[in-house]
Amino acid sequence: MINWRKGLYILLDSVFLNAAVIATFYLRYKGYPPHVNYQAYIDISLITTIIGIASVYFNNLYDYDRKNTYIDILYGVTRAVIIGTVIMVAFIFYARSFAFPRTVIMMSIVVNIAFLSAWRFFEKAFAARELKPLKTLIVGTSSEGILIKNDIETYSNNLHSIAGYVDDAPENGITVLGGFSDIERVIEENEIDLVIVSSEKISLSKLIDLIFRCDGLNAKVAILPNLYEIVIGRVDIKQIAGIPLLEVDFGAHDKFYAKVKMLFDFGMALTGLIVLSPFFLIVPILIKFDSRGPVIYSQVRVGRFSREFKIYKFRTMVNDAEVRTGPVLSSGSSDERVTALGRFLRKYHIDEFPQLINVLKGDMSVVGPRPERPHFVERFCKMLPVYSKRFLVKPGITGLAQVHGRYDSNFEHKLRYDLAYINNMSLLLDIKIIILTIYSNFIRSPRNSSGS
């Protein structure tokens, strides 16, 4: 059954889908000259509207979710408009009696995205004034619990309010609201909406008991998975001789996706090199004026199937920075080896631009886990053997760990994001990560880089 909110959304989309085409005609022909065949659109306007609404519907844009960010909205609308346009073009091609200008179709993609996103942005901004943050309780005071609190406070756009922690044996000097046995009291007194379980010490029986107790108080429960729970990927319930079994899917991707991703990477890298060409002219000159040494810095990194390759970057450190120290992870903006210009290049990730050449060579993808040096790979694999799953895919210029994590996060925290990406790889996810990267580096206040 369609509720009033969905009905209103569908009505607004119907208006804006047609308004976008009308606006596109105006932009394309600088007005509405009499020689343009508007009847071609009028004849199929009902069908194209239904196609557009259906595409938006099946992309879940009518399912209201307060957690959706502006980037999520833009990503969902872009996906829906592109899919809807492809279906519409196929329909127009099939119904040859309709003559619809191709330039209008292409331009309408951009206008549709702008129109459908704009009213949703306005609605979200207006609704945000009325929404109260979800009161959130964290179970466990380990380092993971602290990271969850910090990430929520930094990235949740005020959708969550941390009420505090619950733990039987508090760590890291954290004051708790109570122990596991006090969960009902804590939830009721603080009007908790969401309970996040971050402690790996909690037993399975205690966890199940906690879930049922929270459910009785209408508090939702979310559990932070450990690395080995993430690495198994998706699971399907299978039956053998009537026995229910969980069949592990390690997230293997078909050959079609691999080919599409390869073409996408090539196109993005080539386009990026052309668009960013002014930087390749200006930055080398600035580097030469700033400090002695080469313009391009190359370093051996570990790629797909553990194959080593040379990664390219604009040099941001003094020349021969590791001659005395050997391989050392950069400490970010406080690293004395980083030059004055290097700090600026790292802040906006301009030093990473030469890696587009690595993408063209096939060593890297635009999106994927960041490649590490052999020295650190060997160390990390000994500490956590699951780290080796990163080598099932090509490393990337950016990834989930870069847009959601912090540069001072430990490697295990970043690994969670890398494994989550590998298990859910798709072209649409790649596009979303690219949009988030641009947003976080150039629109939102840029974060300090560690130069990984």
LINWOTA-V761440 format. One record per residue. N is the residue number from 1. SS is DSSP state (A for helix, B for strand, O for the rest). PHI is phi in whole degrees, -180 to 180 (none if undefined). OMEGA is omega in whole degrees, -180 to 180 (999 if undefined). Layout:
n=<N,N>
ss=<SS,SS>
phi=<PHI,PHI>
omega=<OMEGA,OMEGA>
This chain:
n=<1,2,3,4,5,6,7,8,9,10,11,12,13,14,15,16,17,18,19,20,21,22,23,24,25,26,27,28,29,30,31,32,33,34,35,36,37,38,39,40,41,42,43,44,45,46,47,48,49,50,51,52,53,54,55,56,57,58,59,60,61,62,63,64,65,66,67,68,69,70,71,72,73,74,75,76,77,78,79,80,81,82,83,84,85,86,87,88,89,90,91,92,93,94,95,96,97,98,99,100,101,102,103,104,105,106,107,108,109,110,111,112,113,114,115,116,117,118,119,120,121,122,123,124,125,126,127,128,129,130,131,132,133,134,135,136,137,138,139,140,141,142,143,144,145,146,147,148,149,150,151,152,153,154,155,156,157,158,159,160,161,162,163,164,165,166,167,168,169,170,171,172,173,174,175,176,177,178,179,180,181,182,183,184,185,186,187,188,189,190,191,192,193,194,195,196,197,198,199,200,201,202,203,204,205,206,207,208,209,210,211,212,213,214,215,216,217,218,219,220,221,222,223,224,225,226,227,228,229,230,231,232,233,234,235,236,237,238,239,240,241,242,243,244,245,246,247,248,249,250,251,252,253,254,255,256,257,258,259,260,261,262,263,264,265,266,267,268,269,270,271,272,273,274,275,276,277,278,279,280,281,282,283,284,285,286,287,288,289,290,291,292,293,294,295,296,297,298,299,300,301,302,303,304,305,306,307,308,309,310,311,312,313,314,315,316,317,318,319,320,321,322,323,324,325,326,327,328,329,330,331,332,333,334,335,336,337,338,339,340,341,342,343,344,345,346,347,348,349,350,351,352,353,354,355,356,357,358,359,360,361,362,363,364,365,366,367,368,369,370,371,372,373,374,375,376,377,378,379,380,381,382,383,384,385,386,387,388,389,390,391,392,393,394,395,396,397,398,399,400,401,402,403,404,405,406,407,408,409,410,411,412,413,414,415,416,417,418,419,420,421,422,423,424,425,426,427,428,429,430,431,432,433,434,435,436,437,438,439,440,441,442,443,444,445,446,447,448,449,450,451,452>
ss=<O,O,O,A,A,A,A,A,A,A,A,A,A,A,A,A,A,A,A,A,A,A,A,A,A,A,A,A,A,O,O,O,O,O,O,O,O,O,A,A,A,A,A,A,A,A,A,A,A,A,A,A,A,A,A,A,A,A,O,O,O,O,O,O,O,O,O,O,O,A,A,A,A,A,A,A,A,A,A,A,A,A,A,A,A,A,A,A,A,A,A,A,A,A,O,O,O,O,O,O,O,A,A,A,A,A,A,A,A,A,A,A,A,A,A,A,A,A,A,A,A,A,A,A,A,A,A,A,O,O,O,O,O,B,B,B,B,B,B,O,O,O,A,A,A,A,A,A,A,A,A,A,A,A,A,O,O,O,O,B,B,B,B,B,B,B,O,O,O,O,O,O,O,O,O,O,O,O,O,A,A,A,A,A,A,A,A,A,A,A,O,O,O,B,B,B,B,O,O,O,O,O,O,A,A,A,A,A,A,A,A,A,A,A,A,A,O,O,O,B,B,B,B,O,O,O,A,A,A,A,A,O,O,B,B,B,B,B,B,B,O,O,B,B,B,B,B,B,B,O,O,O,O,O,A,A,A,A,A,A,A,A,A,A,A,A,A,A,A,A,A,A,A,A,A,O,A,A,A,A,A,A,A,A,A,A,A,A,A,A,O,O,O,O,O,B,B,B,B,B,B,B,O,A,A,A,O,B,B,B,B,B,B,B,O,O,B,O,O,O,O,O,O,O,O,O,O,O,O,O,O,A,A,A,O,O,O,B,O,A,A,A,A,A,A,A,A,O,O,A,A,A,O,O,A,A,A,A,A,A,A,O,O,B,B,B,B,O,O,O,O,O,O,A,A,A,A,A,A,A,A,A,A,O,A,A,A,A,A,A,A,A,O,O,B,B,B,B,O,A,A,A,A,A,O,O,O,O,O,O,A,A,A,A,A,A,A,A,A,A,A,A,A,O,O,O,A,A,A,A,A,A,A,A,A,A,A,A,A,A,A,A,A,O,O,O,O,O,O,O,O,O>
phi=<none,-85,-81,-64,-66,-64,-60,-66,-61,-63,-63,-63,-64,-60,-66,-73,-62,-76,-63,-65,-67,-61,-65,-65,-57,-65,-67,-68,-109,54,132,-129,-65,-67,-79,-78,-85,-71,-61,-60,-77,-57,-63,-116,-61,-65,-67,-65,-66,-63,-62,-62,-63,-62,-64,-64,-63,-75,-97,62,-83,-99,-92,-64,-139,-64,-77,-64,-87,-62,-66,-60,-64,-62,-63,-65,-65,-59,-62,-65,-66,-65,-62,-62,-66,-61,-64,-65,-62,-63,-66,-63,-65,-70,-89,-63,-71,-96,-111,-114,-58,-67,-63,-67,-61,-67,-67,-67,-60,-65,-66,-61,-60,-64,-68,-68,-77,-59,-72,-72,-62,-62,-64,-66,-63,-69,-68,-62,-68,-93,-83,-97,-60,-73,-74,-118,-114,-107,-96,113,-115,-72,-61,-66,-62,-67,-63,-60,-60,-64,-66,-64,-67,-88,-115,-86,55,63,-82,-127,-126,-77,-81,151,-119,-129,-165,-76,-131,-57,-118,57,68,-87,-83,-107,-84,162,-99,-60,-70,-97,-59,-63,-63,-64,-64,-70,-67,-104,51,-72,-99,-139,-114,-107,-94,-112,-83,-86,-81,-69,-73,-62,-64,-69,-65,-62,-62,-63,-62,-67,-68,-68,-62,-67,-108,60,-103,-74,-121,-126,-117,-77,-75,-82,-61,-76,-76,-73,-67,-73,72,-84,-125,-116,-84,-119,-124,-127,56,80,-92,-71,-129,-98,-93,-82,-113,-82,75,-67,-116,-73,-67,-63,-62,-61,-69,-63,-65,-64,-66,-62,-61,-62,-64,-66,-66,-64,-63,-62,-64,-70,-65,-93,-53,-58,-66,-72,-95,-85,-60,-57,-65,-64,-63,-63,-73,-79,-160,-79,129,-70,-77,-97,-108,-114,-151,-76,-128,-102,-110,-63,59,64,-79,-88,-150,-96,-96,-111,-148,-70,-66,-120,-110,-62,-64,56,-64,-111,-62,-88,-88,77,-62,-138,-70,-65,-95,88,-66,-86,-69,-69,-77,-79,-76,-61,-67,-59,-63,-67,-62,-72,-57,-105,60,-68,-64,-85,-55,-61,-70,-61,-67,-60,-68,-62,-75,93,-76,-135,-111,-67,-120,166,-64,-67,-76,-114,-79,-53,-59,-78,-61,-61,-68,-67,-66,-70,-73,-141,-55,-65,-58,-67,-66,-60,-86,-77,-128,-69,-69,-127,-73,-139,-165,-60,-64,-80,-89,-111,-91,-113,-71,-95,-68,-73,-65,-68,-65,-67,-63,-58,-68,-62,-68,-63,-65,-61,-75,-128,-57,-162,-64,-67,-66,-59,-62,-62,-66,-63,-62,-65,-65,-61,-64,-72,-93,-122,-106,-77,-57,-62,-94,-67,-104,-93,69,-67>
omega=<-179,178,-174,-179,179,178,178,179,-180,178,180,179,178,179,-175,176,179,177,179,179,178,179,179,176,-178,-180,-177,-174,179,-178,180,-179,-175,-175,-178,-177,179,-178,180,178,-179,-178,-176,-175,-180,-179,-180,177,178,178,180,179,180,180,178,-179,-177,172,172,-180,175,176,-175,178,-177,-179,-179,177,176,178,178,180,-180,179,-180,179,179,179,-179,-179,-180,179,179,180,178,179,-180,178,178,179,-180,179,-180,179,-171,-178,-179,177,-176,-176,-179,178,178,179,-178,180,-178,177,-179,-178,178,179,-180,-177,-177,178,-173,-177,176,176,-180,-179,180,-180,180,-178,-178,179,-176,-174,174,178,177,178,-170,179,180,177,-179,-178,178,178,178,178,178,179,178,180,-179,-179,180,-180,-178,-168,-173,179,177,177,-179,174,-177,180,-180,-176,171,180,177,-179,-176,178,172,176,-177,175,-176,178,180,177,-179,-179,-179,-171,-180,-180,-179,-180,-178,-177,-176,179,-176,177,-174,176,179,180,-178,-176,176,-178,-177,-178,-179,-179,179,179,179,178,180,-180,-179,180,178,-179,179,180,179,175,179,-179,175,-176,176,-179,173,-174,-177,173,178,-171,-179,176,-178,177,176,177,179,176,174,-177,178,-179,178,-179,175,179,-176,175,-175,174,178,-177,-174,-176,-180,179,-179,180,179,179,179,178,179,179,-179,-180,-180,-179,-180,178,-180,179,179,-178,-176,-178,177,179,-180,176,-173,-174,178,179,180,179,180,178,-173,-176,179,177,-179,178,-180,178,179,-177,-180,176,-180,-177,-178,-178,178,177,-179,178,178,178,-178,178,167,-177,-180,179,173,-178,180,-175,-174,-179,-178,-172,-171,-178,179,175,-180,179,175,-174,-180,-179,-177,-180,-178,180,179,177,-179,178,178,-179,-180,-178,-179,177,177,180,-179,-174,180,179,172,176,176,179,178,180,-180,179,-174,170,175,-179,179,177,179,-180,178,179,-178,-179,-178,177,179,-179,-178,-180,177,180,-179,-180,-179,179,-177,179,178,-175,174,-179,176,174,-176,175,177,-179,180,-179,-178,-177,-179,-179,176,-177,176,177,178,-173,180,179,179,-178,177,-180,-180,-180,177,178,-178,-179,-176,-176,173,179,-180,176,177,180,180,-180,178,178,179,179,178,-179,-174,-176,-173,-179,174,-180,-176,179,178,-179,174,180,-178,999>
